[in-house]
């Protein structure tokens, strides 16, 4: 009799455990397929609506038959449109009959700075800049040689208008200009010797200190016109920098966007410095909106002349970082013929200001 009661209690406990809140809905446990969920925004301010559309694989709009779930908040079913009341990153998926969609993400922010006006709506002719990343450190003995080479390049003709430069201080943890983001970015490029200069996301690296060699690499990758343009605005919050970005396509393609927080004016004695300016470090990478993938967040396909907008938050991780010296590097990338995302254009936006599309 006691054994029977004991077994019954175990069975009851198991039933309660299965029925407890927090379990995923059965729909979420099924493999995704049969439909696609889209939101009308990739980012939005708190207390502003998000409108969803669900499309079957044959192109039929099945939104009216779908239920939208908020995966981030206990898999709750939400209304459509849905108005978030808290900031953060939200993940949603939809279920319609036997179809279940992949998860999509929407970033919700307390406030989003307004983008500058597009002064030439009809144009898609943008100036092009490539991305240079100098992987360096203030205790790296050979790094001043690269600093001198880059200074020579920047002062040679119009080369300064062909690229934007970021410094990944990843050589030593004692470097005042280092950061977790800098280390992650150097790791992505597979850097194992210093200094190393990398070009865009996919092109060969170099440890050459020769300015002419660097200029040749820039010339090989620079274009007369960029595949896309970038507009942005950035504002300082209590513990973060919020950057609002927009990409306008000159070439139809799949695009991604990422943002890096840079800091100027970091004072740190440079080993083997030959000039005093080498002890002041600019363009140091402090934070990145994402480093996995390094190319950032998917914007989807953008047709010629169309735009996609995304706002991101860059956390300020140390009180030692000088907020007065912040700026944001915005990097748009596009899918190449091998299916990889390569840098399409780069822009720099001062915090507390905006940058407009840089038309030719």
C-alpha positions as CSV (number, residue, x, y, z in Angstrom):
1,X,0.0,0.0,0.0
2,X,2.8,2.4,0.9
3,X,4.7,1.5,-2.3
4,X,1.5,2.2,-4.4
5,X,1.1,5.6,-2.8
6,X,4.8,6.4,-3.3
7,X,4.5,5.6,-7.1
8,X,1.4,7.7,-7.3
9,X,3.1,10.6,-5.7
10,X,6.0,10.3,-8.2
11,X,3.6,10.3,-11.1
12,X,1.8,13.3,-9.8
13,X,5.0,15.2,-9.3
14,X,6.1,14.4,-12.9
15,X,2.8,15.6,-14.2
16,X,3.2,18.9,-12.3
17,X,6.8,19.3,-13.6
18,X,5.7,18.9,-17.2
19,X,2.9,21.4,-16.7
20,X,4.9,24.1,-15.0
21,X,5.1,27.6,-16.6
22,X,8.3,28.4,-18.6
23,X,8.2,25.4,-20.9
24,X,8.3,26.1,-24.6
25,X,5.1,25.8,-26.5
26,X,4.9,22.6,-28.5
27,X,5.0,24.6,-31.7
28,X,8.5,26.0,-30.7
29,X,9.8,22.5,-30.4
30,X,9.0,21.7,-34.1
31,X,11.5,22.4,-36.8
32,X,10.9,25.8,-38.5
33,X,9.6,25.8,-42.0
34,X,6.6,26.6,-44.2
35,X,6.4,30.3,-43.5
36,X,8.4,33.5,-43.0
37,X,7.9,36.2,-40.4
38,X,8.9,39.8,-41.0
39,X,8.6,42.9,-38.8
40,X,8.1,46.4,-40.3
41,X,11.1,47.6,-38.3
42,X,14.5,46.2,-37.1
43,X,14.6,48.6,-34.2
44,X,12.1,50.8,-32.5
45,X,11.6,53.1,-29.5
46,X,9.8,51.9,-26.4
47,X,6.0,52.3,-26.6
48,X,6.0,52.3,-30.4
49,X,4.3,49.5,-32.4
50,X,5.9,46.6,-34.3
51,X,3.7,45.2,-37.1
52,X,4.3,41.7,-38.3
53,X,3.7,40.0,-41.6
54,X,3.6,36.2,-42.1
55,X,4.0,34.8,-45.6
56,X,3.7,31.1,-46.6
57,X,6.4,29.6,-48.8
58,X,4.2,30.0,-51.9
59,X,4.0,33.7,-51.2
60,X,0.5,33.7,-49.7
61,X,-0.1,36.2,-46.9
62,X,-1.2,34.2,-43.9
63,X,-0.8,36.9,-41.2
64,X,-4.5,36.7,-40.2
65,X,-4.1,33.0,-39.4
66,X,-0.8,33.3,-37.5
67,X,0.0,33.6,-33.8
68,X,3.1,35.7,-32.9
69,X,5.2,34.6,-29.9
70,X,7.7,36.6,-27.9
71,X,10.5,34.1,-27.3
72,X,12.4,36.5,-25.1
73,X,9.5,36.8,-22.5
74,X,8.4,33.3,-21.7
75,X,7.1,32.5,-25.2
76,X,4.0,34.7,-24.6
77,X,1.6,35.1,-27.5
78,X,1.5,38.8,-28.5
79,X,-0.8,41.0,-30.4
80,X,-0.2,42.2,-33.9
81,X,0.7,45.1,-33.9
82,X,2.7,44.6,-30.7
83,X,3.9,47.6,-28.6
84,X,6.9,46.9,-26.3
85,X,7.0,48.6,-23.0
86,X,10.5,47.7,-22.1
87,X,13.8,48.2,-23.9
88,X,16.1,45.3,-24.9
89,X,16.4,42.8,-27.7
90,X,13.2,40.9,-28.5
91,X,13.0,37.6,-30.4
92,X,9.8,36.6,-32.2
93,X,8.5,33.7,-34.2
94,X,5.1,32.8,-35.7
95,X,2.9,29.7,-35.9
96,X,0.2,29.3,-38.6
97,X,-1.3,25.8,-38.8
98,X,1.5,23.4,-39.3
99,X,4.0,26.1,-40.3
100,X,6.4,27.7,-37.9
101,X,8.8,30.5,-38.8
102,X,12.4,31.1,-38.0
103,X,13.1,33.5,-35.2
104,X,13.6,37.2,-35.9
105,X,15.1,39.9,-33.7
106,X,13.9,43.5,-33.0
107,X,15.9,45.9,-30.9
108,X,13.9,48.1,-28.6
109,X,15.6,51.3,-27.3
110,X,14.6,54.0,-24.8
111,X,15.2,56.7,-27.5
112,X,16.6,56.7,-31.0
113,X,18.3,59.8,-32.5
114,X,16.8,61.2,-35.7
115,X,18.6,60.6,-38.9
116,X,19.7,63.5,-41.1
117,X,17.6,64.4,-44.1
118,X,18.6,62.9,-47.4
119,X,19.7,65.9,-49.5
120,X,19.7,64.0,-52.8
121,X,16.9,61.5,-52.8
122,X,17.3,60.7,-56.5
123,X,21.0,59.9,-56.4
124,X,22.8,56.6,-55.6
125,X,26.3,57.8,-56.4
126,X,28.2,57.6,-53.2
127,X,31.9,58.2,-52.3
128,X,33.6,55.0,-51.3
129,X,35.8,54.3,-48.3
130,X,37.4,51.0,-47.4
131,X,38.1,49.8,-43.9
132,X,41.6,49.6,-42.4
133,X,42.3,48.0,-39.0
134,X,45.7,48.4,-37.4
135,X,46.2,45.7,-34.9
136,X,48.6,47.2,-32.4
137,X,49.6,47.9,-28.8
138,X,51.5,50.5,-26.8
139,X,54.1,48.0,-25.6
140,X,54.6,46.6,-29.1
141,X,58.2,47.5,-30.2
142,X,57.6,47.4,-33.9
143,X,54.3,49.1,-33.9
144,X,55.7,52.7,-34.3
145,X,56.9,51.6,-37.8
146,X,53.4,51.0,-38.8
147,X,52.2,54.2,-37.2
148,X,54.8,56.1,-39.4
149,X,53.8,54.3,-42.5
150,X,50.1,55.0,-42.0
151,X,50.9,58.7,-41.3
152,X,52.7,58.8,-44.6
153,X,49.8,57.3,-46.4
154,X,47.3,59.7,-44.9
155,X,49.4,62.6,-46.0
156,X,49.9,61.3,-49.6
157,X,47.6,63.0,-52.1
158,X,44.0,62.1,-51.6
159,X,44.5,58.7,-49.9
160,X,43.0,60.1,-46.7
161,X,39.7,60.2,-48.5
162,X,39.8,56.6,-49.6
163,X,39.6,54.8,-46.2
164,X,38.7,55.1,-42.5
165,X,41.0,53.6,-39.9
166,X,40.3,51.8,-36.6
167,X,43.0,50.7,-34.1
168,X,42.6,47.3,-32.4
169,X,44.8,47.5,-29.3
170,X,45.0,43.7,-28.7
171,X,48.7,43.2,-28.2
172,X,48.6,43.4,-24.4
173,X,46.0,43.5,-21.6
174,X,47.9,46.3,-19.9
175,X,47.3,48.7,-22.8
176,X,45.0,51.5,-21.7
177,X,43.5,51.5,-25.2
178,X,42.6,47.8,-25.2
179,X,39.1,46.3,-25.0
180,X,37.2,43.1,-25.3
181,X,35.9,44.2,-28.7
182,X,39.4,44.9,-30.0
183,X,40.5,41.5,-28.9
184,X,37.5,39.8,-30.6
185,X,38.1,41.7,-33.9
186,X,41.8,40.8,-33.9
187,X,40.9,37.2,-33.2
188,X,38.5,37.3,-36.2
189,X,41.3,38.3,-38.5
190,X,43.6,35.7,-37.1
191,X,46.2,38.2,-36.0
192,X,49.3,36.5,-34.4
193,X,52.0,39.0,-35.1
194,X,52.2,42.8,-34.4
195,X,51.7,45.1,-36.0
196,X,49.3,43.8,-38.6
197,X,47.2,45.9,-40.9
198,X,44.0,44.4,-42.3
199,X,41.8,45.6,-45.2
200,X,38.0,45.3,-45.1
201,X,36.7,42.0,-43.9
202,X,38.1,39.4,-46.4
203,X,41.2,40.7,-48.0
204,X,44.8,39.7,-47.2
205,X,46.6,41.2,-44.2
206,X,50.0,42.8,-44.2
207,X,52.7,43.4,-41.6
208,X,54.7,45.5,-44.1
209,X,55.7,49.0,-42.8
210,X,56.1,50.2,-46.4
211,X,53.7,53.1,-47.2
212,X,53.8,52.4,-50.9
213,X,52.7,48.8,-50.3
214,X,49.8,50.0,-48.2
215,X,48.8,52.4,-50.9
216,X,48.8,49.6,-53.5
217,X,46.5,47.6,-51.3
218,X,44.1,50.5,-50.9
219,X,44.1,51.2,-54.7
220,X,43.3,47.5,-55.4
221,X,40.1,47.7,-53.2
222,X,38.9,51.3,-53.6
223,X,36.1,52.0,-56.1
224,X,35.1,55.2,-57.9
225,X,31.6,54.7,-56.5
226,X,30.4,52.7,-53.5
227,X,27.7,50.0,-53.8
228,X,25.9,51.7,-50.9
229,X,25.8,54.9,-48.9
230,X,25.5,55.3,-45.1
231,X,23.7,58.0,-43.0
232,X,23.9,57.9,-39.2
233,X,23.2,59.8,-36.0
234,X,24.6,59.1,-32.5
235,X,23.7,60.2,-29.1
236,X,25.1,59.6,-25.6
237,X,22.9,57.7,-23.0
238,X,23.6,57.0,-19.4
239,X,25.7,53.8,-20.0
240,X,25.7,53.5,-23.7
241,X,26.0,55.3,-27.1
242,X,22.9,54.8,-29.3
243,X,23.6,55.0,-33.0
244,X,20.9,55.1,-35.7
245,X,22.0,54.0,-39.1
246,X,20.5,53.9,-42.6
247,X,21.9,52.1,-45.7
248,X,20.8,53.2,-49.2
249,X,21.7,50.9,-52.0
250,X,23.3,51.8,-55.3
251,X,23.5,48.1,-56.2
252,X,20.8,45.6,-55.3
253,X,22.2,43.1,-52.9
254,X,21.9,41.6,-49.4
255,X,23.4,43.9,-46.8
256,X,24.5,43.9,-43.2
257,X,25.4,46.8,-40.9
258,X,27.6,47.0,-37.8
259,X,28.9,49.8,-35.6
260,X,32.1,50.2,-33.6
261,X,32.6,52.7,-30.8
262,X,36.0,54.5,-31.2
263,X,37.8,56.7,-28.7
264,X,40.4,59.4,-29.5
265,X,43.1,61.0,-27.3
266,X,44.1,58.0,-25.1
267,X,47.4,58.8,-23.4
268,X,49.8,55.9,-23.1
269,X,53.6,55.8,-23.6
270,X,54.4,54.0,-26.8
271,X,57.4,51.7,-26.7
272,X,60.1,52.8,-29.2
273,X,58.2,56.0,-30.0
274,X,60.2,58.3,-32.2
275,X,57.8,61.2,-32.0
276,X,55.6,62.6,-29.2
277,X,52.3,62.2,-31.1
278,X,52.8,58.4,-31.0
279,X,51.9,58.6,-27.2
280,X,48.4,59.8,-28.0
281,X,46.3,57.0,-29.4
282,X,43.2,57.7,-31.6
283,X,40.5,55.6,-33.2
284,X,40.9,52.9,-30.6
285,X,38.1,50.3,-30.8
286,X,36.1,50.3,-27.5
287,X,32.9,48.4,-28.4
288,X,31.2,46.7,-31.3
289,X,27.4,46.1,-31.9
290,X,28.4,42.5,-32.7
291,X,31.5,40.6,-33.5
292,X,29.9,37.4,-34.4
293,X,29.4,37.8,-37.3
294,X,31.8,40.6,-37.6
295,X,29.7,42.0,-40.5
296,X,26.8,42.7,-38.1
297,X,23.1,42.5,-38.4
298,X,21.2,41.4,-41.5
299,X,19.3,44.1,-43.3
300,X,18.0,41.8,-46.0
301,X,17.9,42.6,-49.7
302,X,17.9,46.3,-50.5
303,X,16.9,47.4,-54.0
304,X,18.6,50.3,-55.9
305,X,17.5,53.6,-54.3
306,X,15.8,51.9,-51.3
307,X,16.9,52.3,-47.7
308,X,17.0,50.2,-44.6
309,X,17.3,51.6,-41.1
310,X,18.7,50.0,-37.9
311,X,19.4,51.5,-34.4
312,X,22.0,49.9,-32.1
313,X,23.2,50.4,-28.6
314,X,27.0,50.3,-27.8
315,X,27.6,49.7,-24.0
316,X,30.2,51.9,-22.2
317,X,32.0,49.2,-20.2
318,X,34.4,51.4,-18.2
319,X,34.3,54.7,-16.4
320,X,37.9,55.3,-17.7
321,X,36.7,55.7,-21.2
322,X,36.5,59.4,-22.1
323,X,32.9,60.1,-23.4
324,X,34.0,63.4,-24.8
325,X,36.3,61.6,-27.2
326,X,33.8,59.1,-28.6
327,X,32.8,58.6,-32.2
328,X,31.1,55.8,-34.1
329,X,32.4,53.9,-37.1
330,X,29.5,52.5,-39.2
331,X,30.3,49.7,-41.6
332,X,27.9,48.4,-44.3
333,X,28.7,45.1,-46.0
334,X,27.3,43.3,-49.0
335,X,27.3,39.6,-50.1
336,X,29.9,38.8,-52.6
337,X,29.8,36.1,-55.3
338,X,31.1,33.5,-52.8
339,X,28.3,34.2,-50.4
340,X,30.5,36.1,-47.9
341,X,29.9,39.6,-46.6
342,X,32.5,42.2,-47.6
343,X,32.7,45.8,-46.6
344,X,30.7,48.0,-49.0
345,X,31.3,51.4,-47.4
346,X,32.3,53.0,-44.1
347,X,31.2,56.2,-42.3
348,X,32.3,58.0,-39.2
349,X,29.7,59.7,-37.0
350,X,30.6,62.0,-34.0
351,X,28.6,61.3,-30.9
352,X,26.0,64.0,-30.4
353,X,25.9,64.6,-34.1
354,X,24.9,63.2,-37.5
355,X,26.6,62.2,-40.8
356,X,24.7,62.4,-44.1
357,X,25.0,60.4,-47.2
358,X,28.3,61.2,-48.8
359,X,27.4,61.8,-52.4
360,X,29.9,62.2,-55.2
